Amino acid sequence: MAPNFPLNTHFEELLKNIQPPVARIKTAQRLPRLVRDYIKASQTFLTITPHTRLAGSYAQNMVVGEVKDVDTLVRVSGNPETNEPEAKQLIRDLKGLLDGLPAYLGYEGYAETQIEVERARRSIHVYFKDEDFHLDFVPCIAPDGFKNLLYVPDRDFNEWIASHPIGYITLLNKLNKKYGKKVKPLGKLLKHFRNHQMKNRKPKSYWLGALLLYHVQTGNLNMDACLGVLFRDLLDEIHYQYDHLLWTSDTATPNIPDPVLNHNISWNWSRTHFKTFMSRIDEGRQWATEALDAGDRDEAITYWQKIFGEEYFPSEVETVVSNLANAACPGKSLVSSTGLILPSQPASGLYTTTQPTKFHGIEQV
């Protein structure tokens, strides 16, 4: 059943409101480039062309809120089957190289403490304190380049682990294009919901992305629906997928399959964190259902604001709609499947020509 108040324009504004600020995007472009140039120029830690490649949420164009971290792959030569170079030692070597980063960037004396360099399980973490920005550099052996299967080091197990981060990005982009550019917006809503509802115990973004792609690929979601319905249905599917773990076992957590390689990526999800996540999912899907079944517009907006935050989900969009209508010229403009009004035909996607009528400042349902 169609929602009483789809609030399509409200969701368009929500997606704009959760986009990273321009200043943070510029930082995300500037800082990784400085470190990538430093790594490429090194004569002691040798990399092979193409030397580095962005990965993670930023490379996927899936960042929401104030972007604070960027992941980068660093390509080295080697043989993962024989553990050459030794995984544990390679992480140490990259750490040794990046220890020289503050001096390279001109940080001296006290200011040098404004850059922290630390080892993680599979990467080296660089934190620019003065800009509150995190960078992770993941060394990898990529026999056939970044676009194919590659291997990342595991410090604890001292071995190389198969991974396919660029394959994930390719699959995400393919599904997003196939389903009218709704997959990425839906994923952004899920990540923002996680950020807004969970200040602690947050599941990893990659886990959320894997859950999203699983339910899109298996046909569990009606991708013709509006974003509000899609979001509610996604929360429903996640709840139905894993709620049995809450009452059949005291220790069980999900085995989320990697979207490309199919191995379990959530093996280290703690039981307490999983239970918190499921509690938020259950609340969210109930609020979303109340919003979609609401008897009036204000009630629907109130429930969506409980889910996404009053400061992100707008109460009024009449001014926005009016400006769009004035710019778009009824009878000549087009409306997207999500309700966005466009003044001309874009390169791709399904759009409906608007009817030549007067704008009255109220969304028609």
Secondary structure, DSSP 4 states (H G I P E B T S, - for coil): ---S---HHHHHHHHHHTSPPHHHHHHHHHHHHHHHHHHHH-SSS---SS-EEEEHHHHHT---SS--EEEEEEEE--BGGGTBS-HHHHHHHHHHHHTTHHHHTT--GGGGGGEEEEE-SSSEEEEEGGGTEEEEEEEEE-TT-TTS-EEEEETTTTEEEEE-HHHHHHHHHHHHHHTTT-HHHHHHHHHHHHHHH-SSSPPPHHHHHHHHHHHHHTT-S-TTS-HHHHHHHHHHHHHHHHTHHHHH-SS----PBPTTT--BS-TT--HHHHHHHHHHHHHHHHHHHHHHT-SSHHHHHHHHHHHH-TTTS-S--HHHHHHHHHHH-TTT-EEETTS-EESS--SSS-EEEPPS----SS---
